[in-house]
Amino acid sequence: MATVDPARILYGTDWPPTPAHIVSDIAAPALDSDPAIADHQLRGINRDNALRLIPALARA
């Protein structure tokens, strides 16, 4: 976030190579509880940025 505008960050994982329980039990909660990320930034990273940057997702 020091080099890229948070409005351009999208959440992604390398699942299926990473087991789903690692993503759901470790990776996602770590992002959700990071004190350096404001709530509105987290909403953007998790969903809103993707919808804005890739409009076709909103139509899917």
All heavy atoms as TSV, in Angstrom:
chain	resi	resn	atom	element	x	y	z
A	1	MET	N	N	0.821	-1.183	0.000
A	1	MET	CA	C	0.000	0.000	0.000
A	1	MET	C	C	0.869	1.252	0.000
A	1	MET	O	O	0.368	2.325	-0.251
A	1	MET	CB	C	-0.956	-0.042	1.173
A	1	MET	CG	C	-1.966	-1.165	1.013
A	1	MET	SD	S	-3.302	-1.328	2.197
A	1	MET	CE	C	-3.753	0.266	2.649
A	2	ALA	N	N	2.156	1.084	0.243
A	2	ALA	CA	C	3.060	2.231	0.196
A	2	ALA	C	C	3.418	2.587	-1.247
A	2	ALA	O	O	3.822	3.704	-1.512
A	2	ALA	CB	C	4.328	1.926	0.981
A	3	THR	N	N	3.248	1.651	-2.169
A	3	THR	CA	C	3.637	1.919	-3.549
A	3	THR	C	C	2.465	1.952	-4.519
A	3	THR	O	O	2.621	2.409	-5.646
A	3	THR	CB	C	4.642	0.865	-4.055
A	3	THR	OG1	O	4.045	-0.429	-3.947
A	3	THR	CG2	C	5.926	0.907	-3.252
A	4	VAL	N	N	1.307	1.473	-4.096
A	4	VAL	CA	C	0.143	1.400	-4.976
A	4	VAL	C	C	-1.069	1.970	-4.243
A	4	VAL	O	O	-1.281	1.680	-3.071
A	4	VAL	CB	C	-0.148	-0.072	-5.371
A	4	VAL	CG1	C	-1.394	-0.169	-6.213
A	4	VAL	CG2	C	1.029	-0.683	-6.087
A	5	ASP	N	N	-1.853	2.751	-4.946
A	5	ASP	CA	C	-3.101	3.285	-4.396
A	5	ASP	C	C	-3.980	2.117	-3.958
A	5	ASP	O	O	-4.245	1.209	-4.762
A	5	ASP	CB	C	-3.794	4.110	-5.481
A	5	ASP	CG	C	-5.116	4.707	-5.052
A	5	ASP	OD1	O	-5.621	4.378	-3.958
A	5	ASP	OD2	O	-5.655	5.515	-5.830
A	6	PRO	N	N	-4.454	2.086	-2.723
A	6	PRO	CA	C	-5.290	0.980	-2.257
A	6	PRO	C	C	-6.535	0.753	-3.120
A	6	PRO	O	O	-7.080	-0.351	-3.147
A	6	PRO	CB	C	-5.680	1.386	-0.837
A	6	PRO	CG	C	-4.610	2.318	-0.405
A	6	PRO	CD	C	-4.171	3.040	-1.655
A	7	ALA	N	N	-6.981	1.757	-3.845
A	7	ALA	CA	C	-8.138	1.610	-4.717
A	7	ALA	C	C	-7.839	0.727	-5.929
A	7	ALA	O	O	-8.741	0.379	-6.685
A	7	ALA	CB	C	-8.631	2.978	-5.182
A	8	ARG	N	N	-6.573	0.343	-6.113
A	8	ARG	CA	C	-6.179	-0.492	-7.239
A	8	ARG	C	C	-5.758	-1.901	-6.803
A	8	ARG	O	O	-5.295	-2.688	-7.609
A	8	ARG	CB	C	-5.068	0.178	-8.023
A	8	ARG	CG	C	-5.497	1.564	-8.521
A	8	ARG	CD	C	-4.651	2.142	-9.595
A	8	ARG	NE	N	-4.495	1.340	-10.763
A	8	ARG	CZ	C	-5.375	1.218	-11.776
A	8	ARG	NH1	N	-6.522	1.860	-11.705
A	8	ARG	NH2	N	-5.120	0.476	-12.822
A	9	ILE	N	N	-5.936	-2.207	-5.526
A	9	ILE	CA	C	-5.552	-3.520	-5.002
A	9	ILE	C	C	-6.767	-4.439	-5.000
A	9	ILE	O	O	-7.847	-4.048	-4.558
A	9	ILE	CB	C	-4.982	-3.407	-3.579
A	9	ILE	CG1	C	-3.720	-2.540	-3.581
A	9	ILE	CG2	C	-4.686	-4.789	-3.007
A	9	ILE	CD1	C	-3.179	-2.239	-2.194
A	10	LEU	N	N	-6.576	-5.664	-5.488
A	10	LEU	CA	C	-7.629	-6.671	-5.485
A	10	LEU	C	C	-7.175	-7.847	-4.637
A	10	LEU	O	O	-6.007	-8.221	-4.666
A	10	LEU	CB	C	-7.903	-7.180	-6.908
A	10	LEU	CG	C	-8.186	-6.136	-7.981
A	10	LEU	CD1	C	-8.380	-6.814	-9.327
A	10	LEU	CD2	C	-9.398	-5.314	-7.620
A	11	TYR	N	N	-8.091	-8.444	-3.904
A	11	TYR	CA	C	-7.766	-9.645	-3.133
A	11	TYR	C	C	-7.782	-10.837	-4.068
A	11	TYR	O	O	-8.681	-11.016	-4.869
A	11	TYR	CB	C	-8.777	-9.869	-2.011
A	11	TYR	CG	C	-8.499	-11.128	-1.238
A	11	TYR	CD1	C	-7.480	-11.172	-0.309
A	11	TYR	CD2	C	-9.243	-12.275	-1.446
A	11	TYR	CE1	C	-7.210	-12.326	0.407
A	11	TYR	CE2	C	-8.982	-13.429	-0.737
A	11	TYR	CZ	C	-7.965	-13.452	0.180
A	11	TYR	OH	O	-7.695	-14.594	0.879
A	12	GLY	N	N	-6.764	-11.646	-3.965
A	12	GLY	CA	C	-6.707	-12.879	-4.736
A	12	GLY	C	C	-5.868	-13.897	-3.989
A	12	GLY	O	O	-5.055	-13.545	-3.138
A	13	THR	N	N	-6.094	-15.144	-4.284
A	13	THR	CA	C	-5.318	-16.210	-3.661
A	13	THR	C	C	-4.809	-17.132	-4.759
A	13	THR	O	O	-5.240	-17.050	-5.911
A	13	THR	CB	C	-6.165	-17.045	-2.685
A	13	THR	OG1	O	-7.124	-17.787	-3.439
A	13	THR	CG2	C	-6.856	-16.180	-1.659
A	14	ASP	N	N	-3.924	-18.011	-4.391
A	14	ASP	CA	C	-3.470	-19.007	-5.352
A	14	ASP	C	C	-4.134	-20.354	-5.086
A	14	ASP	O	O	-3.572	-21.401	-5.297
A	14	ASP	CB	C	-1.949	-19.113	-5.384
A	14	ASP	CG	C	-1.328	-19.226	-4.017
A	14	ASP	OD1	O	-1.990	-18.906	-3.037
A	14	ASP	OD2	O	-0.160	-19.629	-3.939
A	15	TRP	N	N	-5.405	-20.290	-4.606
A	15	TRP	CA	C	-6.201	-21.498	-4.490
A	15	TRP	C	C	-6.590	-21.907	-5.898
A	15	TRP	O	O	-6.920	-21.034	-6.696
A	15	TRP	CB	C	-7.463	-21.217	-3.663
A	15	TRP	CG	C	-8.308	-22.438	-3.490
A	15	TRP	CD1	C	-8.186	-23.371	-2.522
A	15	TRP	CD2	C	-9.382	-22.845	-4.327
A	15	TRP	NE1	N	-9.113	-24.354	-2.701
A	15	TRP	CE2	C	-9.865	-24.057	-3.821
A	15	TRP	CE3	C	-9.964	-22.349	-5.476
A	15	TRP	CZ2	C	-10.899	-24.757	-4.403
A	15	TRP	CZ3	C	-11.010	-23.033	-6.048
A	15	TRP	CH2	C	-11.460	-24.222	-5.511
A	16	PRO	N	N	-6.503	-23.106	-6.340
A	16	PRO	CA	C	-6.486	-24.351	-5.617
A	16	PRO	C	C	-5.119	-24.866	-5.176
A	16	PRO	O	O	-5.097	-25.770	-4.343
A	16	PRO	CB	C	-7.169	-25.339	-6.557
A	16	PRO	CG	C	-6.935	-24.813	-7.909
A	16	PRO	CD	C	-6.828	-23.314	-7.753
A	17	PRO	N	N	-3.957	-24.364	-5.686
A	17	PRO	CA	C	-2.704	-24.914	-5.155
A	17	PRO	C	C	-2.569	-24.765	-3.640
A	17	PRO	O	O	-2.007	-25.619	-2.983
A	17	PRO	CB	C	-1.614	-24.143	-5.887
A	17	PRO	CG	C	-2.251	-23.730	-7.162
A	17	PRO	CD	C	-3.694	-23.448	-6.794
A	18	THR	N	N	-3.074	-23.665	-3.095
A	18	THR	CA	C	-3.068	-23.506	-1.639
A	18	THR	C	C	-4.366	-24.108	-1.117
A	18	THR	O	O	-5.443	-23.759	-1.589
A	18	THR	CB	C	-2.994	-22.017	-1.256
A	18	THR	OG1	O	-1.804	-21.462	-1.799
A	18	THR	CG2	C	-3.016	-21.833	0.250
A	19	PRO	N	N	-4.287	-25.000	-0.148
A	19	PRO	CA	C	-5.519	-25.621	0.369
A	19	PRO	C	C	-6.519	-24.567	0.852
A	19	PRO	O	O	-6.149	-23.548	1.436
A	19	PRO	CB	C	-5.017	-26.475	1.533
A	19	PRO	CG	C	-3.574	-26.741	1.222
A	19	PRO	CD	C	-3.091	-25.511	0.513
A	20	ALA	N	N	-7.789	-24.820	0.596
A	20	ALA	CA	C	-8.856	-23.878	0.942
A	20	ALA	C	C	-8.836	-23.513	2.414
A	20	ALA	O	O	-9.090	-22.356	2.768
A	20	ALA	CB	C	-10.209	-24.446	0.550
A	21	HIS	N	N	-8.523	-24.458	3.287
A	21	HIS	CA	C	-8.533	-24.142	4.719
A	21	HIS	C	C	-7.425	-23.153	5.093
A	21	HIS	O	O	-7.584	-22.380	6.025
A	21	HIS	CB	C	-8.456	-25.414	5.577
A	21	HIS	CG	C	-7.116	-26.072	5.607
A	21	HIS	ND1	N	-6.692	-26.941	4.616
A	21	HIS	CD2	C	-6.106	-25.978	6.488
A	21	HIS	CE1	C	-5.470	-27.358	4.894
A	21	HIS	NE2	N	-5.087	-26.787	6.028
A	22	ILE	N	N	-6.327	-23.141	4.365
A	22	ILE	CA	C	-5.269	-22.153	4.618
A	22	ILE	C	C	-5.768	-20.765	4.226
A	22	ILE	O	O	-5.566	-19.789	4.949
A	22	ILE	CB	C	-3.980	-22.501	3.846
A	22	ILE	CG1	C	-3.429	-23.858	4.285
A	22	ILE	CG2	C	-2.943	-21.400	3.989
A	22	ILE	CD1	C	-2.952	-23.925	5.713
A	23	VAL	N	N	-6.429	-20.685	3.086
A	23	VAL	CA	C	-6.967	-19.399	2.633
A	23	VAL	C	C	-8.022	-18.902	3.612
A	23	VAL	O	O	-7.979	-17.756	4.063
A	23	VAL	CB	C	-7.554	-19.523	1.209
A	23	VAL	CG1	C	-8.247	-18.235	0.797
A	23	VAL	CG2	C	-6.464	-19.898	0.211
A	24	SER	N	N	-8.976	-19.764	3.972
A	24	SER	CA	C	-10.092	-19.317	4.816
A	24	SER	C	C	-9.720	-19.167	6.287
A	24	SER	O	O	-10.287	-18.330	6.981
A	24	SER	CB	C	-11.276	-20.273	4.678
A	24	SER	OG	O	-10.936	-21.567	5.140
A	25	ASP	N	N	-8.753	-19.952	6.763
A	25	ASP	CA	C	-8.408	-19.912	8.190
A	25	ASP	C	C	-7.231	-18.988	8.512
A	25	ASP	O	O	-7.100	-18.543	9.647
A	25	ASP	CB	C	-8.076	-21.310	8.710
A	25	ASP	CG	C	-9.265	-22.258	8.674
A	25	ASP	OD1	O	-10.406	-21.779	8.505
A	25	ASP	OD2	O	-9.043	-23.474	8.805
A	26	ILE	N	N	-6.380	-18.718	7.523
A	26	ILE	CA	C	-5.170	-17.935	7.798
A	26	ILE	C	C	-5.087	-16.675	6.937
A	26	ILE	O	O	-4.992	-15.565	7.452
A	26	ILE	CB	C	-3.906	-18.803	7.615
A	26	ILE	CG1	C	-3.924	-19.962	8.616
A	26	ILE	CG2	C	-2.648	-17.966	7.763
A	26	ILE	CD1	C	-2.841	-20.997	8.415
A	27	ALA	N	N	-5.113	-16.829	5.627
A	27	ALA	CA	C	-4.874	-15.686	4.728
A	27	ALA	C	C	-5.962	-14.617	4.838
A	27	ALA	O	O	-5.663	-13.433	5.049
A	27	ALA	CB	C	-4.743	-16.166	3.291
A	28	ALA	N	N	-7.212	-15.011	4.684
A	28	ALA	CA	C	-8.308	-14.033	4.734
A	28	ALA	C	C	-8.413	-13.360	6.102
A	28	ALA	O	O	-8.517	-12.124	6.175
A	28	ALA	CB	C	-9.622	-14.686	4.326
A	29	PRO	N	N	-8.362	-14.118	7.210
A	29	PRO	CA	C	-8.416	-13.453	8.518
A	29	PRO	C	C	-7.234	-12.509	8.766
A	29	PRO	O	O	-7.402	-11.473	9.416
A	29	PRO	CB	C	-8.417	-14.611	9.521
A	29	PRO	CG	C	-8.967	-15.769	8.770
A	29	PRO	CD	C	-8.476	-15.579	7.362
A	30	ALA	N	N	-6.061	-12.841	8.248
A	30	ALA	CA	C	-4.907	-11.958	8.428
A	30	ALA	C	C	-5.145	-10.620	7.735
A	30	ALA	O	O	-4.868	-9.559	8.293
A	30	ALA	CB	C	-3.646	-12.616	7.891
A	31	LEU	N	N	-5.686	-10.672	6.533
A	31	LEU	CA	C	-6.010	-9.431	5.823
A	31	LEU	C	C	-7.100	-8.663	6.565
A	31	LEU	O	O	-6.992	-7.460	6.781
A	31	LEU	CB	C	-6.468	-9.741	4.397
A	31	LEU	CG	C	-6.881	-8.548	3.552
A	31	LEU	CD1	C	-5.697	-7.631	3.292
A	31	LEU	CD2	C	-7.501	-9.008	2.254
A	32	ASP	N	N	-8.140	-9.365	6.972
A	32	ASP	CA	C	-9.269	-8.722	7.647
A	32	ASP	C	C	-8.876	-8.045	8.958
A	32	ASP	O	O	-9.505	-7.076	9.369
A	32	ASP	CB	C	-10.380	-9.734	7.925
A	32	ASP	CG	C	-11.069	-10.201	6.651
A	32	ASP	OD1	O	-10.925	-9.541	5.604
A	32	ASP	OD2	O	-11.755	-11.238	6.717
A	33	SER	N	N	-7.861	-8.545	9.624
A	33	SER	CA	C	-7.482	-7.992	10.928
A	33	SER	C	C	-6.247	-7.099	10.879
A	33	SER	O	O	-5.773	-6.662	11.930
A	33	SER	CB	C	-7.255	-9.133	11.925
A	33	SER	OG	O	-6.162	-9.932	11.517
A	34	ASP	N	N	-5.757	-6.787	9.684
A	34	ASP	CA	C	-4.565	-5.941	9.559
A	34	ASP	C	C	-4.904	-4.511	9.985
A	34	ASP	O	O	-5.745	-3.857	9.365
A	34	ASP	CB	C	-4.067	-5.955	8.120
A	34	ASP	CG	C	-2.725	-5.268	7.958
A	34	ASP	OD1	O	-2.436	-4.297	8.692
A	34	ASP	OD2	O	-1.958	-5.698	7.092
A	35	PRO	N	N	-4.269	-4.002	11.035
A	35	PRO	CA	C	-4.607	-2.657	11.527
A	35	PRO	C	C	-4.180	-1.537	10.578
A	35	PRO	O	O	-4.633	-0.403	10.735
A	35	PRO	CB	C	-3.853	-2.571	12.855
A	35	PRO	CG	C	-2.729	-3.539	12.725
A	35	PRO	CD	C	-3.234	-4.647	11.843
A	36	ALA	N	N	-3.355	-1.849	9.595
A	36	ALA	CA	C	-2.908	-0.826	8.645
A	36	ALA	C	C	-3.928	-0.575	7.540
A	36	ALA	O	O	-3.773	0.351	6.753
A	36	ALA	CB	C	-1.571	-1.232	8.030
A	37	ILE	N	N	-4.974	-1.396	7.485
A	37	ILE	CA	C	-5.968	-1.275	6.419
A	37	ILE	C	C	-7.281	-0.768	7.015
A	37	ILE	O	O	-7.876	-1.425	7.866
A	37	ILE	CB	C	-6.186	-2.630	5.721
A	37	ILE	CG1	C	-4.861	-3.163	5.162
A	37	ILE	CG2	C	-7.207	-2.492	4.603
A	37	ILE	CD1	C	-4.951	-4.562	4.603
A	38	ALA	N	N	-7.721	0.392	6.553
A	38	ALA	CA	C	-8.992	0.969	7.009
A	38	ALA	C	C	-10.156	0.127	6.483
A	38	ALA	O	O	-10.030	-0.565	5.469
A	38	ALA	CB	C	-9.123	2.405	6.517
A	39	ASP	N	N	-11.283	0.205	7.165
A	39	ASP	CA	C	-12.459	-0.581	6.772
A	39	ASP	C	C	-12.862	-0.337	5.327
A	39	ASP	O	O	-13.162	-1.278	4.592
A	39	ASP	CB	C	-13.638	-0.294	7.699
A	39	ASP	CG	C	-13.464	-0.890	9.081
A	39	ASP	OD1	O	-12.628	-1.807	9.246
A	39	ASP	OD2	O	-14.178	-0.446	9.999
A	40	HIS	N	N	-12.881	0.913	4.890
A	40	HIS	CA	C	-13.286	1.197	3.510
A	40	HIS	C	C	-12.271	0.639	2.514
A	40	HIS	O	O	-12.637	0.204	1.423
A	40	HIS	CB	C	-13.517	2.698	3.293
A	40	HIS	CG	C	-12.271	3.512	3.250
A	40	HIS	ND1	N	-11.603	3.913	4.394
A	40	HIS	CD2	C	-11.551	3.981	2.202
A	40	HIS	CE1	C	-10.531	4.615	4.043
A	40	HIS	NE2	N	-10.480	4.666	2.724
A	41	GLN	N	N	-10.994	0.619	2.880
A	41	GLN	CA	C	-9.976	0.031	2.014
A	41	GLN	C	C	-10.161	-1.486	1.929
A	41	GLN	O	O	-10.031	-2.073	0.852
A	41	GLN	CB	C	-8.572	0.356	2.521
A	41	GLN	CG	C	-8.224	1.813	2.408
A	41	GLN	CD	C	-6.937	2.155	3.130
A	41	GLN	OE1	O	-6.637	1.601	4.183
A	41	GLN	NE2	N	-6.169	3.078	2.565
A	42	LEU	N	N	-10.471	-2.103	3.049
A	42	LEU	CA	C	-10.688	-3.544	3.077
A	42	LEU	C	C	-11.883	-3.931	2.208
A	42	LEU	O	O	-11.826	-4.895	1.447
A	42	LEU	CB	C	-10.890	-4.021	4.511
A	42	LEU	CG	C	-10.986	-5.522	4.709
A	42	LEU	CD1	C	-9.720	-6.221	4.233
A	42	LEU	CD2	C	-11.242	-5.840	6.172
A	43	ARG	N	N	-12.975	-3.169	2.290
A	43	ARG	CA	C	-14.130	-3.436	1.425
A	43	ARG	C	C	-13.726	-3.334	-0.043
A	43	ARG	O	O	-14.153	-4.131	-0.875
A	43	ARG	CB	C	-15.272	-2.463	1.719
A	43	ARG	CG	C	-16.130	-2.856	2.889
A	43	ARG	CD	C	-17.393	-2.002	2.989
A	43	ARG	NE	N	-17.125	-0.569	2.983
A	43	ARG	CZ	C	-16.768	0.135	4.056
A	43	ARG	NH1	N	-16.645	-0.452	5.224
A	43	ARG	NH2	N	-16.543	1.423	3.960
A	44	GLY	N	N	-12.901	-2.338	-0.337
A	44	GLY	CA	C	-12.425	-2.188	-1.710
A	44	GLY	C	C	-11.573	-3.371	-2.141
A	44	GLY	O	O	-11.780	-3.943	-3.214
A	45	ILE	N	N	-10.615	-3.754	-1.321
A	45	ILE	CA	C	-9.719	-4.861	-1.646
A	45	ILE	C	C	-10.501	-6.163	-1.806
A	45	ILE	O	O	-10.238	-6.950	-2.718
A	45	ILE	CB	C	-8.631	-4.994	-0.562
A	45	ILE	CG1	C	-7.677	-3.799	-0.642
A	45	ILE	CG2	C	-7.861	-6.312	-0.699
A	45	ILE	CD1	C	-6.752	-3.665	0.563
A	46	ASN	N	N	-11.464	-6.399	-0.947
A	46	ASN	CA	C	-12.215	-7.652	-0.979
A	46	ASN	C	C	-13.254	-7.731	-2.093
A	46	ASN	O	O	-13.563	-8.822	-2.558
A	46	ASN	CB	C	-12.898	-7.903	0.365
A	46	ASN	CG	C	-11.930	-8.408	1.397
A	46	ASN	OD1	O	-10.952	-9.072	1.086
A	46	ASN	ND2	N	-12.194	-8.091	2.651
A	47	ARG	N	N	-13.788	-6.568	-2.546
A	47	ARG	CA	C	-14.876	-6.644	-3.526
A	47	ARG	C	C	-15.016	-5.413	-4.412
A	47	ARG	O	O	-15.027	-5.511	-5.628
A	47	ARG	CB	C	-16.199	-6.882	-2.800
A	47	ARG	CG	C	-17.379	-7.049	-3.731
A	47	ARG	CD	C	-18.619	-7.456	-2.965
A	47	ARG	NE	N	-19.692	-7.867	-3.857
A	47	ARG	CZ	C	-20.530	-7.035	-4.446
A	47	ARG	NH1	N	-20.423	-5.735	-4.257
A	47	ARG	NH2	N	-21.478	-7.495	-5.225
A	48	ASP	N	N	-15.145	-4.252	-3.792
A	48	ASP	CA	C	-15.536	-3.056	-4.535
A	48	ASP	C	C	-14.533	-2.659	-5.614
A	48	ASP	O	O	-14.936	-2.211	-6.692
A	48	ASP	CB	C	-15.782	-1.891	-3.580
A	48	ASP	CG	C	-16.977	-2.131	-2.665
A	48	ASP	OD1	O	-17.764	-3.074	-2.912
A	48	ASP	OD2	O	-17.111	-1.389	-1.680
A	49	ASN	N	N	-13.246	-2.796	-5.347
A	49	ASN	CA	C	-12.244	-2.433	-6.355
A	49	ASN	C	C	-12.389	-3.301	-7.598
A	49	ASN	O	O	-12.290	-2.806	-8.726
A	49	ASN	CB	C	-10.819	-2.557	-5.803
A	49	ASN	CG	C	-10.521	-1.566	-4.719
A	49	ASN	OD1	O	-11.268	-0.620	-4.485
A	49	ASN	ND2	N	-9.422	-1.778	-4.010
A	50	ALA	N	N	-12.608	-4.590	-7.409
A	50	ALA	CA	C	-12.765	-5.491	-8.553
A	50	ALA	C	C	-13.966	-5.092	-9.393
A	50	ALA	O	O	-13.889	-5.063	-10.625
A	50	ALA	CB	C	-12.901	-6.934	-8.076
A	51	LEU	N	N	-15.071	-4.773	-8.748
A	51	LEU	CA	C	-16.264	-4.367	-9.495
A	51	LEU	C	C	-16.034	-3.076	-10.269
A	51	LEU	O	O	-16.534	-2.918	-11.386
A	51	LEU	CB	C	-17.455	-4.210	-8.550
A	51	LEU	CG	C	-17.924	-5.496	-7.879
A	51	LEU	CD1	C	-19.034	-5.183	-6.882
A	51	LEU	CD2	C	-18.371	-6.519	-8.901
A	52	ARG	N	N	-15.279	-2.174	-9.689
A	52	ARG	CA	C	-15.013	-0.904	-10.351
A	52	ARG	C	C	-13.977	-1.060	-11.472
A	52	ARG	O	O	-14.138	-0.518	-12.559
A	52	ARG	CB	C	-14.522	0.127	-9.325
A	52	ARG	CG	C	-14.468	1.550	-9.892
A	52	ARG	CD	C	-13.908	2.563	-8.901
A	52	ARG	NE	N	-12.468	2.369	-8.759
A	52	ARG	CZ	C	-11.853	1.691	-7.776
A	52	ARG	NH1	N	-12.558	1.152	-6.807
A	52	ARG	NH2	N	-10.559	1.563	-7.734
A	53	LEU	N	N	-12.926	-1.826	-11.226
A	53	LEU	CA	C	-11.843	-1.970	-12.196
A	53	LEU	C	C	-12.172	-2.966	-13.311
A	53	LEU	O	O	-11.616	-2.872	-14.404
A	53	LEU	CB	C	-10.551	-2.404	-11.473
A	53	LEU	CG	C	-9.976	-1.376	-10.491
A	53	LEU	CD1	C	-8.872	-1.997	-9.664
A	53	LEU	CD2	C	-9.477	-0.145	-11.234
A	54	ILE	N	N	-13.052	-3.916	-13.022
A	54	ILE	CA	C	-13.428	-4.926	-14.008
A	54	ILE	C	C	-14.957	-4.944	-14.071
A	54	ILE	O	O	-15.623	-5.793	-13.481
A	54	ILE	CB	C	-12.876	-6.324	-13.608
A	54	ILE	CG1	C	-11.385	-6.229	-13.296
A	54	ILE	CG2	C	-13.141	-7.354	-14.710
A	54	ILE	CD1	C	-10.809	-7.463	-12.625
A	55	PRO	N	N	-15.546	-3.991	-14.778
A	55	PRO	CA	C	-17.003	-3.817	-14.786
A	55	PRO	C	C	-17.776	-5.064	-15.200
A	55	PRO	O	O	-18.921	-5.245	-14.768
A	55	PRO	CB	C	-17.239	-2.669	-15.761
A	55	PRO	CG	C	-15.949	-1.947	-15.856
A	55	PRO	CD	C	-14.879	-2.968	-15.584
A	56	ALA	N	N	-17.200	-5.931	-16.010
A	56	ALA	CA	C	-17.900	-7.141	-16.432
A	56	ALA	C	C	-18.277	-8.016	-15.246
A	56	ALA	O	O	-19.246	-8.781	-15.312
A	56	ALA	CB	C	-17.044	-7.927	-17.429
A	57	LEU	N	N	-17.550	-7.922	-14.129
A	57	LEU	CA	C	-17.884	-8.704	-12.945
A	57	LEU	C	C	-19.243	-8.316	-12.379
A	57	LEU	O	O	-19.949	-9.166	-11.840
A	57	LEU	CB	C	-16.801	-8.534	-11.874
A	57	LEU	CG	C	-15.438	-9.115	-12.189
A	57	LEU	CD1	C	-14.451	-8.740	-11.093
A	57	LEU	CD2	C	-15.511	-10.624	-12.359
A	58	ALA	N	N	-19.597	-7.059	-12.487
A	58	ALA	CA	C	-20.862	-6.591	-11.943
A	58	ALA	C	C	-22.042	-7.137	-12.758
A	58	ALA	O	O	-23.137	-7.268	-12.236
A	58	ALA	CB	C	-20.903	-5.065	-11.917
A	59	ARG	N	N	-21.791	-7.458	-14.003
A	59	ARG	CA	C	-22.855	-7.970	-14.877
A	59	ARG	C	C	-22.979	-9.479	-14.779
A	59	ARG	O	O	-23.924	-10.055	-15.267
A	59	ARG	CB	C	-22.576	-7.560	-16.302
A	59	ARG	CG	C	-22.658	-6.068	-16.521
A	59	ARG	CD	C	-22.519	-5.739	-17.984
A	59	ARG	NE	N	-21.191	-6.061	-18.491
A	59	ARG	CZ	C	-20.227	-5.195	-18.719
A	59	ARG	NH1	N	-20.446	-3.923	-18.495
A	59	ARG	NH2	N	-19.070	-5.567	-19.190
A	60	ALA	N	N	-21.983	-10.117	-14.182
A	60	ALA	CA	C	-21.977	-11.599	-14.143
A	60	ALA	C	C	-22.966	-12.136	-13.151
A	60	ALA	O	O	-23.413	-11.540	-12.247
A	60	ALA	CB	C	-20.582	-12.099	-13.813
